Every structure is written in structure tokens, then in C-alpha cells.
Amino acid sequence: MKRISYLLFMILSVACKDKYMPNIPKPLNGNLVVEGYINLGTGPTIIQLSRVNGLDSTQILFETGAFVEVQSESSGYFPLTEQGLGRYAVDQISFYPNQRYRLHIVTSNGRDYLSEYSQVNITPAIDSVNWSSDGNQVSIFVSTHDGQNLTKYYQWQFEETWQYTAFYQSQLLYKDSMVIVRPDSLQIFNCWRSDYSQTISIASTQNLTQDLITRFPLTSVSILSTDKFVVRYSILVKQYALSEEWYEWNEKIKKNTEQLGTIFDPQPSGTGGNIHCTTDSTEAVIGFVGCTTETDKRIFIDHLEVPGSYPHGYPVSCGLDTILTASGPGYLTSILSNTAHIPVNYVYSPYGNLIGITYSDIPCADCNSQGGSSIKPDFWQ
């Protein structure tokens, strides 16, 4: 569904002893890559457009300035709004039973693209998301079933979010040449960071007697080399029902990313998809846009639930320095007006008198500097 550009980057960046160059018709600005799907359930439809410049280049260019819409067979048109960096979205598309849908794209250079009409695949609910740990990593599993035996082809994506902290908790804020108590709304000790699945996770029950998937291995998360379990971890698993053709296309892309390195492996020329350039029938387009609904399930894993998930060292060396009040306000201003420093806490004498202020560098006292955000996600419990 998503991350096709990333996967193609992996395919194209592999070097072979004897480079194989399939004859792929390619426009001067590269082959169009279309990522995403038509969501007929709750939630937005998001389409990512980019271009890759063939086997001799791994450069990915975002396709901007395009007109993108979803067309139903006879019930209407749903234009997508450009959001930047080749991303186009619409909040909700009306679901008309027994209708088929397709994607229509007109790029800024006037080229017209259409996906084939697709039936809507109704996705069953996720039964459970479970995990286990061997002391080195946490393995995540998903289970599902379709009691009507209609789905048969499944795909999953996931979003990870984890909480971590700064090395020091800043209780103070330097503002307008003054040091004040930091309000809770401006806390910078707890942060949350997110990551997204980068692999294709698919499974089929076509050859089984029941449309049942039990403990499909979705991903494994390192305990020893990441900070994902030092406070709390969450994973949102998203499930999609696919058509047989859509599943086979994903299977082809998956093989292309897993069997790299020799000319005998599947090549990018075979990825194709269900999207065609109506302006130039010889132009190859990469992508498969199907129609489905999405179901999801989120779980949380606390630090204390995972054996061995203790903090494994902060990414930078940290220390505290002290500004004594006896040094005068001028010295305090000269230190804290430097945007590389953050006040941490007050220092008191054994008799309870304020005698100074501790401070540290931003990477040690502001968790935002480590790549996350101090704004708590709405879903966080």
C-alpha cells in the first residue's frame, strides 16, 4: 500500500556484478510511482505520488501539482487535496454498495493516468494483537478470521509510538530575562516518537479450510539496542482485505525486496500494477490502487512488562553546571540567554536558602532534541 518508493529504492540501489538493464519505457523525468489505496471505510484516502529515475539512479522525486480524484462507477467524483511532498488526501469517500472505484490522475505536464475499476473489499475485524519476549526482542503477532470465508487475502501495516525521557527534568524556564517555574503545558521531559512499517506483510488463507490466521508474525522490536521500551510502547496494527490480483502484486513487490542481488531474481520491470497512462500507452507506471476498508487494533506494552528493557544509555554525554546567585543577574543572563542552555532546577543551602540554579545543554534537558515531540498523543493512555 504505502512505502513503495522506499522499497523500490532498495531494489534499484542493489549492485550486481553484471548489471541487468531491462528495457522499461521511461519518460524523461522518471516512472510514476503511485502509493496508497481507496479507503471506503472510516478515515481518509491518502495517495502518494513520486517518480523514480530507473535502474541507473536511486533518486526519488515527489510529484507535485497534480490533479487527483477517486471516481465511482456511476455515483460521483471525489477530488483529493494536495498536502505537499507529493501527498494527496480526502477525508471521506462515500461508500455505495455494488459500486466499483478507480483513481484518476492528471500530472502537471498534462499526462493522464487511470487505475482499473476495483470492487470494494470488506475487511474483517482484527481478533487480537499479542506479543512475546525472549529477552532480546519483543515479537508482535496479529490474529484474525472471516466467518463467512470471503476475505482470504490480507495485508497489515503498523504504526509504532513510544515514550522516552530527557536525561534531566527541567523544572525551570528562562523567559524575559527571568527564571520562573516551568508550567506543565511546556514540559520537555517526556516525549513521544513514532515510526511506521517499512515491509510488506501479507498472508493468504486461500489453500486453507478456514479463513483463519493465527499469530501472524508482524514485526520484532529490539530490546537491547533501542529506547522503545524504556517507558511505554504502543503499536497500532492496521488490517486490509485485498483482492487476489492486489495480493499477487504485493507478493511480487515483496519478492523483489527480499530476493535481491543477482540477475536471476525478479526485476523491477515485472512489478507493473493496475495503473496505466492513457496519454502514452508505452509508459510504465508502478503501483496498484485497490479499494478496501480498514480495521485496526492498538495495544500498549509497559516497561515493567518486558524483562531486560532497562535504559541502555543516553545518546549524548550529559552534565549539570551551577550558576550561583552571588554571581549576579548579569552572569545568569549571559549563560541562560545562550539558546544552547536550559535551566534545570533551583539549588538551596542546607538552611533552605536559594543559592543558585543548575543548567544543562539542550540535548540533555529537552527530549524534543532527540527526534520526538513533547506533545502527548491524543490516544496515549
C-alpha positions as CSV (number, residue, x, y, z in Angstrom):
1,M,0.0,0.0,0.0
2,K,2.5,2.6,1.2
3,R,6.3,2.8,1.2
4,I,6.6,1.6,-2.4
5,S,9.1,4.3,-3.2
6,Y,11.2,3.2,-0.3
7,L,11.0,-0.4,-1.4
8,L,11.8,0.5,-5.0
9,F,14.8,2.5,-3.7
10,M,16.0,-0.7,-2.1
11,I,15.6,-2.7,-5.3
12,L,17.3,-0.1,-7.5
13,S,20.2,0.5,-5.2
14,V,21.4,-3.1,-5.2
15,A,24.5,-3.6,-7.3
16,C,25.2,-6.8,-9.3
17,K,28.4,-8.0,-10.9
18,D,26.9,-7.9,-14.3
19,K,24.2,-5.2,-14.2
20,Y,20.9,-6.3,-15.7
21,M,19.1,-3.5,-17.6
22,P,15.6,-4.4,-18.6
23,N,14.0,-2.4,-21.4
24,I,11.4,-0.4,-19.5
25,P,9.8,2.5,-21.4
26,K,10.6,5.5,-19.2
27,P,9.7,9.2,-19.6
28,L,12.5,11.7,-19.2
29,N,11.5,12.6,-15.6
30,G,11.2,9.0,-14.4
31,N,8.5,6.4,-13.9
32,L,5.4,7.5,-11.9
33,V,5.0,5.6,-8.6
34,V,1.5,5.6,-7.1
35,E,1.2,4.5,-3.4
36,G,-1.9,4.2,-1.4
37,Y,-5.4,2.7,-1.7
38,I,-9.0,3.9,-1.9
39,N,-10.4,3.7,1.6
40,L,-14.2,3.1,1.7
41,G,-14.3,2.8,5.4
42,T,-13.9,5.5,8.0
43,G,-10.8,7.6,7.7
44,P,-9.0,9.4,4.8
45,T,-7.8,8.2,1.5
46,I,-4.2,9.1,1.0
47,I,-2.3,8.8,-2.2
48,Q,1.5,9.4,-2.5
49,L,2.9,10.3,-6.0
50,S,6.6,10.2,-6.8
51,R,8.9,9.3,-9.6
52,V,12.0,7.1,-9.7
53,N,14.6,7.6,-12.4
54,G,15.2,4.0,-13.4
55,L,17.8,1.3,-12.5
56,D,20.7,3.7,-13.0
57,S,19.5,6.1,-10.4
58,T,18.1,5.9,-6.9
59,Q,16.8,9.4,-6.8
60,I,13.1,9.7,-5.8
61,L,11.2,12.9,-6.8
62,F,7.9,13.9,-5.4
63,E,5.2,14.5,-8.0
64,T,3.6,17.8,-7.1
65,G,0.9,20.0,-8.8
66,A,-1.2,17.0,-9.9
67,F,-5.0,16.7,-10.1
68,V,-6.0,13.5,-8.3
69,E,-9.6,12.2,-7.8
70,V,-11.4,9.0,-7.0
71,Q,-14.1,8.0,-9.4
72,S,-17.0,5.7,-8.6
73,E,-18.5,3.8,-11.5
74,S,-21.7,5.8,-11.6
75,S,-22.1,7.7,-8.3
76,G,-19.7,10.6,-8.3
77,Y,-16.2,12.0,-8.1
78,F,-14.1,12.7,-5.0
79,P,-11.2,15.1,-5.5
80,L,-8.1,14.9,-3.3
81,T,-6.3,17.9,-1.9
82,E,-2.6,18.3,-2.3
83,Q,-0.8,18.4,1.1
84,G,2.8,18.8,-0.1
85,L,5.6,16.5,-1.0
86,G,3.5,14.5,-3.4
87,R,0.8,13.6,-0.9
88,Y,-2.9,13.9,-1.8
89,A,-5.8,13.2,0.5
90,V,-9.6,13.3,1.0
91,D,-11.2,12.9,4.4
92,Q,-14.0,10.6,3.5
93,I,-15.4,8.9,0.4
94,S,-19.0,7.8,0.2
95,F,-19.4,4.0,0.1
96,Y,-22.0,2.9,-2.4
97,P,-22.8,-0.8,-2.4
98,N,-22.1,-2.7,-5.6
99,Q,-20.1,0.2,-6.9
100,R,-16.6,-0.1,-8.3
101,Y,-14.0,2.7,-7.8
102,R,-10.8,3.8,-9.5
103,L,-8.1,6.5,-9.3
104,H,-7.7,9.3,-11.8
105,I,-4.5,11.4,-12.0
106,V,-3.5,14.3,-14.3
107,T,0.1,15.4,-13.7
108,S,1.3,18.9,-14.1
109,N,2.8,18.1,-17.5
110,G,-0.7,17.1,-18.8
111,R,-0.3,13.3,-18.7
112,D,-3.4,11.4,-17.8
113,Y,-3.5,8.2,-15.7
114,L,-6.3,5.8,-14.7
115,S,-6.3,2.7,-12.4
116,E,-8.6,-0.1,-13.3
117,Y,-12.0,-0.2,-11.6
118,S,-11.9,-2.3,-8.4
119,Q,-14.5,-3.9,-6.2
120,V,-14.6,-2.9,-2.5
121,N,-13.0,-5.5,-0.3
122,I,-14.6,-5.5,3.2
123,T,-12.1,-6.1,5.9
124,P,-13.0,-8.2,8.9
125,A,-12.1,-7.1,12.4
126,I,-8.7,-8.0,14.0
127,D,-9.2,-10.6,16.6
128,S,-6.1,-9.9,18.7
129,V,-2.7,-8.4,18.7
130,N,-0.3,-10.3,21.0
131,W,3.4,-10.2,21.9
132,S,6.1,-12.3,23.4
133,S,9.7,-11.6,24.5
134,D,12.8,-13.7,24.5
135,G,14.9,-11.2,26.5
136,N,16.5,-9.7,23.3
137,Q,13.4,-8.6,21.4
138,V,9.7,-8.3,21.5
139,S,7.8,-10.1,18.8
140,I,4.3,-8.8,17.7
141,F,1.6,-11.1,16.3
142,V,-1.8,-10.5,14.8
143,S,-4.7,-12.9,14.6
144,T,-7.9,-12.6,12.5
145,H,-10.6,-14.5,10.8
146,D,-13.6,-14.1,8.4
147,G,-16.5,-16.3,9.5
148,Q,-18.0,-16.0,6.0
149,N,-14.8,-17.3,4.4
150,L,-14.8,-14.4,1.9
151,T,-11.6,-12.4,2.6
152,K,-8.8,-14.9,2.0
153,Y,-6.1,-12.2,1.2
154,Y,-4.8,-10.0,4.0
155,Q,-2.3,-7.2,4.4
156,W,-1.1,-5.4,7.5
157,Q,0.7,-2.2,8.3
158,F,1.5,-0.7,11.7
159,E,2.5,2.5,13.5
160,E,4.8,2.3,16.5
161,T,4.8,5.0,19.1
162,W,6.9,5.0,22.2
163,Q,7.5,7.3,25.2
164,Y,11.0,8.3,26.3
165,T,12.5,11.0,28.5
166,A,15.3,13.6,28.6
167,F,18.3,12.9,30.8
168,Y,17.4,15.8,33.2
169,Q,13.9,17.1,34.0
170,S,13.8,20.8,33.6
171,Q,11.7,22.4,36.3
172,L,12.6,25.9,35.3
173,L,12.1,28.2,32.3
174,Y,14.1,31.2,31.3
175,K,11.8,33.9,29.9
176,D,12.1,37.7,29.6
177,S,15.5,37.6,31.4
178,M,13.9,35.8,34.4
179,V,13.9,32.3,35.7
180,I,10.4,31.0,36.5
181,V,8.9,27.7,37.4
182,R,8.2,25.8,34.1
183,P,4.4,25.3,33.6
184,D,3.2,21.7,32.9
185,S,2.0,22.8,29.5
186,L,5.6,23.5,28.5
187,Q,7.2,20.3,29.9
188,I,10.1,18.9,27.9
189,F,11.0,15.8,29.9
190,N,8.5,13.3,28.4
191,C,8.4,12.8,24.6
192,W,6.8,10.5,22.1
193,R,8.3,9.3,18.9
194,S,6.6,7.3,16.1
195,D,7.8,5.0,13.3
196,Y,6.0,3.2,10.5
197,S,6.2,-0.3,8.9
198,Q,8.7,-0.5,6.0
199,T,8.0,-4.0,4.9
200,I,5.1,-5.8,3.1
201,S,3.2,-8.0,5.5
202,I,0.7,-10.2,3.7
203,A,-0.9,-13.6,4.2
204,S,-3.5,-15.8,2.4
205,T,-5.9,-18.5,3.6
206,Q,-6.8,-19.5,0.0
207,N,-5.4,-23.0,0.5
208,L,-6.8,-23.4,4.0
209,T,-10.1,-25.0,5.0
210,Q,-10.9,-21.9,7.2
211,D,-10.4,-18.2,6.6
212,L,-8.4,-18.0,9.8
213,I,-5.0,-16.5,10.6
214,T,-3.5,-17.2,14.0
215,R,-0.5,-15.3,15.4
216,F,0.9,-14.0,12.1
217,P,4.4,-12.6,12.9
218,L,4.1,-8.9,12.2
219,T,7.4,-7.5,13.5
220,S,10.1,-7.8,16.0
221,V,11.4,-4.9,18.1
222,S,14.9,-4.9,19.7
223,I,15.0,-4.5,23.5
224,L,18.8,-4.1,23.8
225,S,19.5,-1.6,21.1
226,T,16.5,0.8,21.1
227,D,14.8,3.0,23.6
228,K,11.3,1.8,22.6
229,F,10.6,0.1,25.9
230,V,12.3,2.3,28.4
231,V,8.9,3.9,29.4
232,R,6.0,2.7,27.4
233,Y,5.4,1.3,23.9
234,S,2.4,1.2,21.7
235,I,1.6,-0.4,18.3
236,L,-1.4,0.3,16.1
237,V,-2.0,-2.6,13.7
238,K,-4.0,-1.8,10.6
239,Q,-5.6,-4.6,8.6
240,Y,-6.8,-4.7,4.9
241,A,-8.7,-7.2,2.8
242,L,-7.2,-7.5,-0.7
243,S,-8.4,-8.9,-4.0
244,E,-6.5,-11.8,-5.4
245,E,-4.8,-9.6,-8.1
246,W,-3.9,-7.0,-5.4
247,Y,-2.4,-9.7,-3.2
248,E,-0.4,-11.1,-6.1
249,W,1.0,-7.7,-6.9
250,N,2.1,-7.1,-3.3
251,E,3.6,-10.6,-3.3
252,K,5.7,-9.6,-6.4
253,I,6.9,-6.4,-4.8
254,K,7.7,-8.3,-1.6
255,K,9.8,-10.8,-3.5
256,N,11.6,-8.0,-5.3
257,T,12.7,-6.5,-2.0
258,E,13.7,-9.8,-0.3
259,Q,15.4,-11.6,-3.2
260,L,17.9,-9.0,-4.3
261,G,21.4,-9.3,-5.6
262,T,21.6,-11.4,-8.8
263,I,20.2,-11.2,-12.3
264,F,18.2,-14.4,-11.7
265,D,16.0,-12.6,-9.1
266,P,12.7,-10.9,-10.0
267,Q,13.4,-7.5,-11.5
268,P,11.5,-4.2,-11.1
269,S,10.3,-4.5,-14.7
270,G,7.8,-7.1,-13.5
271,T,6.1,-5.0,-10.8
272,G,3.7,-3.1,-13.1
273,G,0.3,-2.7,-11.4
274,N,-3.2,-1.7,-12.4
275,I,-2.5,1.9,-13.3
276,H,-2.0,3.0,-16.9
277,C,-1.0,6.1,-18.7
278,T,-3.9,6.9,-21.1
279,T,-1.8,9.6,-22.8
280,D,1.0,7.3,-23.7
281,S,0.3,3.5,-23.5
282,T,4.0,2.7,-23.7
283,E,4.8,4.5,-20.4
284,A,5.2,2.1,-17.4
285,V,3.5,3.1,-14.2
286,I,4.3,1.5,-10.9
287,G,1.5,0.9,-8.4
288,F,-1.7,-0.9,-7.6
289,V,-4.6,1.1,-6.2
290,G,-7.3,-1.2,-4.8
291,C,-10.4,-0.5,-2.8
292,T,-10.8,-1.7,0.8
293,T,-12.0,-0.9,4.2
294,E,-9.6,-0.7,7.2
295,T,-9.8,-2.2,10.6
296,D,-7.3,-1.6,13.4
297,K,-6.3,-2.5,16.9
298,R,-3.9,-0.9,19.3
299,I,-2.0,-2.4,22.3
300,F,0.3,-0.9,24.9
301,I,3.3,-2.5,26.5
302,D,4.7,-1.1,29.7
303,H,8.4,-1.1,30.5
304,L,7.9,-3.3,33.6
305,E,6.2,-6.0,31.5
306,V,9.3,-6.5,29.3
307,P,12.2,-8.3,31.1
308,G,15.5,-6.6,30.5
309,S,14.1,-3.4,29.0
310,Y,16.1,-1.1,31.1
311,P,17.6,2.2,29.8
312,H,20.7,1.4,27.7
313,G,22.5,4.7,28.0
314,Y,21.6,8.2,26.8
315,P,22.7,9.1,23.3
316,V,24.9,12.1,24.5
317,S,27.1,12.7,27.5
318,C,25.3,15.0,30.0
319,G,26.3,17.1,33.0
320,L,25.0,19.8,35.2
321,D,26.6,23.2,35.8
322,T,25.6,25.7,38.5
323,I,25.1,29.4,38.4
324,L,25.4,30.9,42.0
325,T,23.1,33.8,42.8
326,A,26.1,35.5,44.2
327,S,27.4,35.8,40.7
328,G,24.8,38.4,40.0
329,P,21.9,38.7,37.4
330,G,24.3,39.7,34.6
331,Y,26.2,36.4,34.8
332,L,22.9,34.5,34.9
333,T,21.7,36.3,31.8
334,S,24.9,35.7,29.9
335,I,24.6,31.9,30.5
336,L,20.9,31.3,30.0
337,S,20.4,33.7,27.2
338,N,22.6,31.3,25.2
339,T,20.0,29.2,23.4
340,A,22.2,26.1,23.9
341,H,21.4,26.0,27.7
342,I,18.3,25.2,29.7
343,P,17.8,25.9,33.4
344,V,17.1,22.7,35.3
345,N,16.4,23.3,39.0
346,Y,17.0,25.6,42.0
347,V,19.9,24.9,44.4
348,Y,19.3,25.5,48.1
349,S,21.6,25.7,51.0
350,P,21.2,23.3,54.0
351,Y,19.3,26.1,55.6
352,G,16.8,26.4,52.8
353,N,18.2,29.5,51.2
354,L,18.3,29.8,47.4
355,I,21.9,29.9,46.4
356,G,21.9,29.0,42.7
357,I,20.4,27.4,39.6
358,T,21.6,24.3,37.8
359,Y,21.5,24.2,34.0
360,S,22.4,21.8,31.2
361,D,22.7,21.6,27.4
362,I,19.6,21.3,25.3
363,P,20.2,17.6,24.2
364,C,20.2,16.6,27.9
365,A,17.2,18.6,29.2
366,D,14.9,18.8,26.2
367,C,13.5,15.5,24.9
368,N,12.4,17.2,21.7
369,S,16.0,17.3,20.6
370,Q,16.1,13.5,20.4
371,G,13.7,13.4,17.5
372,G,10.3,13.1,19.2
373,S,7.6,15.6,20.4
374,S,6.7,16.6,23.9
375,I,3.1,16.9,22.9
376,K,1.3,13.9,24.2
377,P,-0.6,12.0,21.5
378,D,-4.4,12.0,21.9
379,F,-4.6,8.2,22.0
380,W,-1.9,7.8,24.8
381,Q,-3.2,6.2,27.9
